Amino acid sequence: MVQWDLARYRGLLQVMARRLLLDPRLERRFDFSDLVAETLIKAHQAQKQFRGQSEGERVKWLYQILANTARDKIREAYAEKRDLNRERSLDAMVCDSSARLEAWLAAEQSSPSEKVERQELLLQVGEALNRLQEDQRDAIIRHHLMGEPVSEIARKMACTNKAVAGLLYRGLNKVREILDTGSRS
């Protein structure tokens, strides 16, 4: 069996873990880097169980491990204060995150080469987002991955709408710059 370079997926998993942890119900419960590290360990231990063939299937599989690891951490965090309504809403949030990623990866009309290119781009975007300043990265994740309006992001970040717009603008420009530099290498 061929061993995968699981470190290659770290950036994408970090973005997805940050997205989960930006939810106010999970803030300060556990660290995203611990979540990603545990996910990669579980993935390494379970490589023989992976039955997919494509890069997209591998990314979905890794994201499912991340979601399950997050669920376990959430259950641990709330074990003493068990609230079935909260647990259902947290499960819905994890499922929503997974569905958004799967929808992005699906695109059945794409040719196999287009799917591979899109999956490679997804990994590169994850790495690029992780290289941004924290406030730029959080603004981009909240707005573009979580669908939050600028005014809500401004409220949560305790700044103005104009400041958030600037973070989004500068962050997206930096992502483009990182991706352009990477494509020329």
Secondary structure, DSSP 8 states (H G I E B T S, - for coil): -----GGGGHHHHHHHHHHHHTSTTTTTTS-HHHHHHHHHHHHHHTGGG----SHHHHHHHHHHHHHHHHHHHHHHHTSTT--HHHHHHHHHHHHHHHHHHHHHHH-TTS-HHHHHHHHHHHHHHHHHHHTS-HHHHHHHIIIIIS---HHHHHHHHTS-HHHHHHHHHHHHHHHHHHHHHHHH-
